[in-house]
Amino acid sequence: MLRGLFGVTVALPFLETFAPRRAAAGTGDVPPFAIFMRQANGVAQAAGDEPEMFWPSETGPLSKESLERDSDRAVSELKDHASKLIMVRGINFAFPQNGCGHSGGGNQCLTAARVSDNPKGNESLAMGESIDNRIATELNSPGVEPLTLYAGKMAGYINEVLSYRGPKQLRAAERNPFNAYQKLFGLADVDTEVQQALTARRTSVNDLVRRDMQALMSRRDLSKSDRERLKLHFDSIRDLEVALACELPAERVAEMEAISPKAGSSDNIEAVARMQMDIIALAMACGVTRAATLQVGDGNDGTEYTINGVRQKSYHKISHRIDSDGTSGPPIEGAQELHHQIDRIHARMFKHLLDRLSSYELGSGTLLDHGVAVWLNDNADKFHSFRKVPYILAGGAAGYLKTGQFVDVKVNNNKLLNTIGTAVGCTNGQGGPLDNFGDESLEGGLVDPIIA
């Protein structure tokens, strides 16, 4: 941890120079972690009379070449990371909705818990904690919660759906990346006058810890790889600051505190999602937390995405294939193709996260190799069903998970959440692998085909 002016702190990546020698892992490696990026409204996979536009054409090994051959499928956007992927088809939610499929799916996607009887409908809640909370509670330092972020507008019908401290205890998400950035670097507790002075001068947090930074970089015992890692880390911080200043519609950094209303604009959702992912990558590189979530869009995501230069109708309407948020309305021409293109947008968002995690070289492998990132949904398809809900994993969690494959399983999502929790270090009450997460009525166990 570097400490500087005004109480600013910069957590450092794990450095091999100062790490204890461990037989089980390379020096400078981070402990395993989990990141979850949630998309709404299902995907354009085979459903009813609609053809497959999402998954690869065959199960089995994945390679860049195989995904290039499936260039018409949305997951081909991830071809550069093919060897690190685990695509899991056939995951189901065990419990029915209670008046709203969007809320009911969001209640279950990270909890494997029942949907509340009261409240119900679009206000229903999960009756259990989410896996990010379990990871943070068990593996983080005491009192350190999972990083809970958001990209997109909140229309009020269903807002956050993803992270739960416990039954009916929905955790609020930070939707403004500038606020998340301030919290990460200790700027949130700085006096308002000091914050205004810093932003007016376009001061970087790097500048505020310059003395400690220079002292660290000048150490003779610092390895070459650690110097490169530190340079990447400080450059990443500066890149994030530049993005905050330049990519959102604000003329100067001093206006960033007022960006919250604009952070929810459809025009900004992709830029905001990338910023939030940059913050997550920095947090994982520094070991600030072992779990993070990013919710893209609200419960029934009404984002109006721009496709081929044209601003489209709301994603929710496109997912229903009609110009309505209800059950009837005029058809939207080419709705499946538009849904497919929105899937590709989310795939590219996820790829940005994987690119950022892969940029950190550690003692053995990259930051991505030592954790697991998950792209998930709270519905399955255009019918918003709870069968074959897509989960795509990336990263081997320090060798626990078998990557580079597409598997088709028919299990409830509690088993997948058990597997992810176990991969990063969580256990059951007896000290064995986590095999009993979710509602107690569900059959326990792991998803064996994805374990190395």
C-alpha positions in Angstrom: 0.0 0.0 0.0 1.4 3.4 -1.0 0.2 6.3 1.1 0.3 9.9 0.0 -1.2 13.4 0.3 -4.7 13.9 1.7 -5.0 10.3 2.9 -4.9 8.9 -0.6 -3.9 5.2 -0.7 -2.9 3.1 -3.7 -3.0 -0.7 -3.2 -0.2 -2.5 -5.1 -0.4 -5.6 -7.2 1.2 -8.7 -5.7 5.0 -8.5 -6.1 7.3 -11.5 -6.3 10.1 -9.6 -4.7 8.2 -9.4 -1.4 6.2 -12.7 -1.6 7.0 -15.7 0.6 8.2 -18.7 -1.4 5.4 -21.1 -1.7 5.5 -24.6 -3.2 1.9 -24.4 -4.3 1.9 -21.2 -6.4 4.3 -19.0 -8.2 5.7 -16.0 -6.3 3.8 -12.8 -6.8 0.5 -14.7 -7.5 -2.8 -13.4 -6.3 -5.3 -15.6 -4.4 -8.1 -16.9 -6.6 -11.1 -14.5 -7.1 -14.4 -14.4 -8.9 -16.0 -11.7 -11.0 -19.6 -11.8 -12.3 -21.0 -9.8 -15.2 -24.7 -10.0 -15.7 -26.7 -9.5 -18.9 -30.6 -9.3 -18.9 -33.3 -10.7 -21.1 -31.8 -14.0 -22.2 -29.8 -14.6 -25.4 -30.6 -15.4 -29.0 -30.1 -19.1 -28.7 -32.3 -21.7 -30.3 -35.8 -21.4 -28.9 -39.1 -22.2 -30.5 -38.8 -21.6 -34.2 -35.7 -19.5 -33.9 -32.3 -20.9 -34.9 -29.1 -20.9 -32.8 -27.2 -17.7 -32.9 -25.3 -17.8 -29.6 -23.5 -21.0 -28.8 -20.7 -22.8 -30.8 -22.0 -25.3 -33.3 -20.4 -28.3 -31.4 -19.6 -29.1 -27.8 -16.0 -30.1 -26.9 -12.7 -28.4 -27.1 -12.6 -24.7 -27.9 -9.9 -22.9 -29.9 -9.5 -19.6 -31.7 -9.9 -21.5 -35.0 -13.1 -23.2 -33.9 -14.7 -20.0 -32.8 -13.6 -18.3 -36.1 -15.4 -21.0 -37.9 -18.5 -20.2 -35.9 -18.2 -16.5 -36.7 -22.0 -16.2 -37.0 -22.4 -17.1 -33.3 -22.2 -14.3 -30.6 -19.6 -16.2 -28.5 -17.1 -15.9 -31.4 -16.4 -12.4 -30.1 -14.3 -14.2 -27.4 -12.1 -16.1 -29.8 -8.9 -14.5 -28.6 -9.4 -16.1 -25.2 -10.7 -19.5 -26.4 -8.2 -21.5 -24.4 -9.2 -19.8 -21.2 -13.0 -20.2 -21.7 -15.5 -22.7 -20.2 -18.9 -22.4 -21.9 -21.6 -24.1 -19.9 -25.0 -24.8 -21.6 -27.9 -26.4 -19.8 -27.9 -24.6 -16.4 -31.3 -24.3 -14.9 -32.9 -22.2 -12.2 -34.7 -24.5 -9.7 -37.5 -22.3 -8.6 -40.4 -20.6 -10.3 -40.8 -16.9 -10.5 -43.4 -15.1 -8.4 -45.2 -12.8 -10.9 -42.2 -11.5 -12.8 -39.6 -13.6 -14.8 -37.0 -10.8 -14.8 -37.1 -10.3 -11.1 -37.4 -14.1 -10.4 -34.4 -14.8 -12.6 -32.3 -12.1 -11.1 -33.2 -13.4 -7.6 -31.7 -16.8 -8.5 -28.8 -16.3 -10.9 -26.2 -15.9 -8.1 -28.1 -17.2 -5.1 -29.8 -20.5 -6.2 -32.4 -19.5 -3.6 -36.2 -19.4 -3.7 -38.1 -16.3 -4.8 -39.9 -14.5 -2.0 -43.6 -14.8 -1.5 -43.7 -11.3 0.0 -42.8 -9.0 -1.7 -43.7 -10.5 -5.1 -43.8 -9.6 -8.8 -41.2 -7.1 -9.9 -40.4 -6.4 -6.2 -39.6 -10.1 -5.4 -36.3 -10.8 -3.6 -34.0 -13.8 -3.2 -34.3 -15.9 0.0 -30.6 -16.4 0.4 -27.2 -14.8 0.0 -25.4 -14.6 -3.4 -22.2 -16.4 -4.1 -20.1 -13.2 -4.3 -21.2 -12.4 -0.7 -20.3 -16.0 0.4 -16.8 -15.6 -1.2 -16.3 -12.2 0.4 -17.5 -13.3 3.8 -15.4 -16.4 3.9 -12.2 -15.2 2.1 -12.0 -11.4 2.5 -10.5 -9.6 5.4 -13.2 -9.0 8.1 -15.7 -6.3 7.0 -14.5 -6.2 3.4 -17.6 -6.6 1.1 -17.7 -7.7 -2.5 -17.2 -4.9 -5.0 -20.7 -4.3 -6.4 -20.9 -2.1 -9.5 -23.6 -1.2 -12.1 -23.7 0.1 -15.7 -26.8 1.7 -17.3 -30.0 3.4 -16.2 -32.3 2.5 -13.4 -35.9 2.9 -14.5 -37.3 2.0 -11.1 -39.4 -1.0 -12.1 -36.6 -3.4 -11.3 -33.2 -1.9 -10.4 -30.5 -4.0 -8.8 -31.0 -7.8 -8.9 -27.6 -9.4 -8.3 -25.9 -9.2 -5.0 -27.5 -10.4 -1.7 -26.1 -10.3 1.9 -28.7 -12.7 2.9 -32.5 -13.4 2.6 -34.2 -10.3 1.2 -31.0 -8.3 1.8 -30.3 -6.9 -1.6 -27.0 -5.0 -1.8 -27.0 -1.6 -3.5 -24.6 -1.2 -6.5 -22.4 1.8 -7.4 -23.4 3.0 -10.9 -21.0 5.9 -11.2 -17.4 4.8 -12.0 -16.0 8.0 -10.7 -17.5 7.3 -7.3 -16.1 3.7 -7.5 -12.7 5.1 -8.4 -12.7 7.4 -5.5 -13.6 4.7 -3.0 -10.9 2.4 -4.5 -8.1 5.0 -3.9 -9.3 6.4 -0.6 -10.5 9.7 -2.2 -14.1 9.3 -1.0 -13.1 10.4 2.5 -11.2 13.5 1.3 -12.7 16.9 2.1 -14.8 18.3 -0.7 -12.6 21.4 -1.1 -9.6 19.1 -1.5 -11.4 17.0 -4.1 -12.3 20.1 -6.1 -8.7 21.3 -6.0 -7.4 17.9 -7.1 -9.8 17.6 -10.0 -9.2 21.2 -11.1 -5.5 20.5 -11.4 -6.2 17.2 -13.1 -4.0 15.5 -10.5 -3.6 11.8 -10.7 -3.5 9.6 -7.6 -0.1 8.6 -8.9 1.0 12.2 -8.3 -0.3 12.1 -4.8 1.8 9.0 -3.9 4.8 10.1 -6.0 7.3 10.0 -3.2 6.5 6.5 -2.1 6.2 5.4 -5.7 9.7 6.6 -6.5 11.1 5.1 -3.4 9.6 1.7 -4.3 10.7 1.8 -7.9 14.3 2.7 -6.9 14.8 -0.3 -4.7 17.7 -2.4 -6.0 16.1 -5.7 -4.9 13.0 -5.1 -7.1 12.9 -7.7 -9.8 12.6 -6.8 -13.5 9.1 -8.4 -13.7 8.0 -6.5 -10.7 9.1 -3.2 -12.2 7.1 -4.1 -15.4 4.1 -5.0 -13.3 4.2 -1.8 -11.3 4.6 0.2 -14.5 1.5 -1.5 -15.9 -0.4 -0.9 -12.7 0.4 2.8 -12.6 -0.3 3.2 -16.3 -3.7 1.4 -15.8 -4.6 3.8 -13.1 -3.7 6.8 -15.3 -5.6 5.2 -18.3 -8.7 4.8 -16.1 -8.5 8.5 -15.1 -8.1 9.5 -18.7 -11.2 7.5 -19.6 -13.2 9.0 -16.8 -12.2 12.5 -18.0 -12.6 12.0 -21.7 -15.0 9.3 -22.7 -18.0 10.5 -20.7 -19.7 13.7 -21.7 -17.9 16.1 -19.3 -15.6 18.9 -20.3 -13.3 18.6 -17.3 -12.6 16.3 -14.3 -14.2 18.7 -11.9 -17.6 17.9 -13.5 -17.2 14.1 -12.7 -19.1 14.3 -9.5 -22.2 15.4 -11.4 -22.0 12.6 -13.9 -24.4 10.2 -12.0 -27.5 11.1 -14.0 -25.6 10.8 -17.3 -23.9 7.5 -16.3 -27.3 5.9 -16.8 -27.7 7.1 -20.4 -28.1 4.5 -23.1 -25.3 6.3 -25.0 -22.9 5.7 -22.2 -23.6 2.2 -21.1 -20.7 0.5 -22.9 -18.2 3.2 -21.9 -19.4 3.0 -18.2 -19.2 -0.8 -18.3 -15.6 -0.7 -19.5 -14.6 1.8 -16.8 -16.3 -0.4 -14.1 -14.4 -3.4 -15.5 -11.1 -1.5 -15.3 -11.8 -0.7 -11.7 -12.6 -4.4 -11.0 -9.3 -5.5 -12.6 -7.3 -3.0 -10.5 -9.1 -4.2 -7.4 -8.4 -7.9 -8.1 -4.7 -7.2 -9.0 -4.3 -5.6 -5.6 -6.2 -8.2 -3.6 -8.7 -5.5 -2.4 -11.5 -8.1 -2.5 -12.0 -11.6 -3.8 -15.4 -11.1 -5.4 -17.0 -8.5 -7.6 -20.3 -8.1 -9.6 -21.1 -5.9 -12.5 -24.8 -5.6 -13.5 -25.3 -4.3 -17.0 -28.7 -2.7 -17.3 -31.7 -2.8 -14.9 -33.9 -5.8 -14.2 -35.6 -5.8 -17.6 -32.9 -3.8 -19.3 -34.5 -1.0 -21.3 -31.3 0.3 -22.8 -31.6 1.6 -26.4 -28.5 0.2 -28.0 -27.0 1.6 -31.2 -26.6 -1.0 -33.9 -25.1 -0.2 -37.3 -25.4 3.5 -36.5 -29.1 3.3 -35.7 -30.5 3.7 -32.2 -32.8 0.8 -31.6 -35.9 0.2 -29.5 -35.4 -0.9 -26.0 -33.5 -4.1 -25.4 -36.4 -5.5 -23.4 -38.8 -4.9 -26.2 -36.4 -6.5 -28.7 -36.0 -9.5 -26.4 -39.8 -10.0 -26.6 -39.8 -9.4 -30.3 -42.6 -6.9 -30.1 -42.9 -3.2 -29.6 -44.2 -3.5 -26.1 -43.0 -4.2 -22.6 -46.0 -6.4 -22.1 -47.3 -9.5 -23.9 -48.8 -8.1 -27.0 -47.8 -5.5 -29.6 -46.7 -5.1 -33.2 -43.7 -7.2 -34.2 -40.2 -5.6 -34.4 -38.7 -6.4 -37.7 -35.5 -8.4 -37.5 -35.8 -8.6 -33.7 -33.8 -11.9 -33.4 -30.9 -10.4 -35.3 -31.0 -7.3 -33.2 -31.0 -9.5 -30.1 -28.0 -11.3 -31.5 -26.1 -8.1 -32.1 -26.9 -7.0 -28.5 -25.4 -10.4 -27.3 -22.3 -9.5 -29.3 -22.1 -6.1 -27.6 -22.2 -7.9 -24.2 -19.6 -10.4 -25.4 -17.3 -7.5 -26.3 -17.9 -6.0 -22.9 -16.8 -9.3 -21.4 -13.8 -9.5 -23.7 -12.7 -6.1 -22.4 -12.6 -7.5 -18.9 -10.7 -10.5 -20.0 -8.2 -8.3 -21.9 -7.6 -6.2 -18.7 -7.2 -9.3 -16.5 -4.8 -10.9 -19.1 -2.6 -7.8 -19.2 -1.3 -8.5 -15.7 1.6 -11.0 -15.8 2.0 -12.7 -12.4 4.5 -15.2 -11.0 2.9 -18.0 -13.0 0.4 -16.9 -15.7 -1.8 -13.9 -15.9 -4.3 -12.4 -13.5 -7.1 -14.1 -15.6 -5.4 -17.5 -15.0 -5.6 -17.0 -11.2 -9.3 -16.1 -11.0 -12.5 -16.8 -12.8 -14.7 -14.3 -14.6 -18.3 -15.2 -15.4 -20.7 -13.8 -18.0 -24.2 -14.8 -17.0 -27.8 -14.0 -17.6 -31.0 -14.0 -15.5 -33.1 -15.5 -18.3 -32.4 -18.0 -21.0 -34.0 -16.8 -24.3 -36.8 -14.8 -25.9 -39.3 -16.7 -23.8 -37.3 -15.6 -20.7 -37.4 -19.1 -19.4 -35.3 -20.6 -16.6 -34.0 -23.5 -18.7 -30.6 -23.4 -20.4 -29.6 -20.2 -18.8 -26.2 -19.2 -20.3 -23.1 -19.1 -18.1 -19.7 -18.5 -19.7 -16.6 -18.7 -17.5 -13.1 -17.6 -18.2 -10.0 -18.3 -16.2 -8.8 -21.4 -14.5 -8.8 -20.2 -10.8 -5.2 -21.2 -10.4 -5.6 -24.5 -12.1 -8.8 -25.8 -10.4 -11.0 -25.3 -13.5 -10.6 -27.1 -16.9 -10.6 -24.4 -19.5 -10.9 -24.4 -23.3 -14.1 -26.4 -23.5 -17.8 -26.1 -24.3 -19.9 -28.5 -22.2 -23.6 -29.3 -22.2 -24.9 -30.2 -18.7 -28.4 -30.4 -17.2 -28.0 -29.3 -13.6 -29.4 -26.5 -11.4 -27.2 -23.5 -11.0 -26.4 -24.2 -7.4 -23.9 -26.8 -8.5 -22.2 -24.3 -10.8 -22.1 -21.8 -8.0 -20.7 -24.5 -5.7 -17.9 -25.2 -8.3 -17.0 -21.5 -8.6 -17.0 -21.0 -4.9 -14.8 -24.1 -4.4 -12.5 -23.0 -7.2 -11.7 -19.8 -5.3 -11.3 -21.4 -1.9 -14.7 -21.6 -0.2 -15.6 -24.7 1.8 -18.6 -26.3 3.3 -19.2 -26.5 7.1 -17.0 -29.6 7.4 -14.0 -28.0 5.6 -14.5 -29.8 2.4 -15.3 -28.4 -1.0 -18.3 -26.1 -1.1 -21.1 -28.4 -2.1 -24.2 -27.1 -0.3 -24.6 -23.5 -1.5 -28.1 -22.3 -2.3 -31.5 -23.5 -1.1 -31.2 -26.5 1.3 -33.8 -28.5 -0.7 -31.4 -28.7 -3.8 -29.2 -31.7 -4.5 -25.7 -30.7 -3.6 -22.5 -31.3 -5.5 -20.2 -29.8 -8.2 -20.1 -29.7 -12.0 -17.4 -32.4 -12.5 -16.8 -31.9 -16.2 -15.4 -28.4 -15.7 -13.0 -29.4 -12.8 -9.4 -30.0 -13.9 
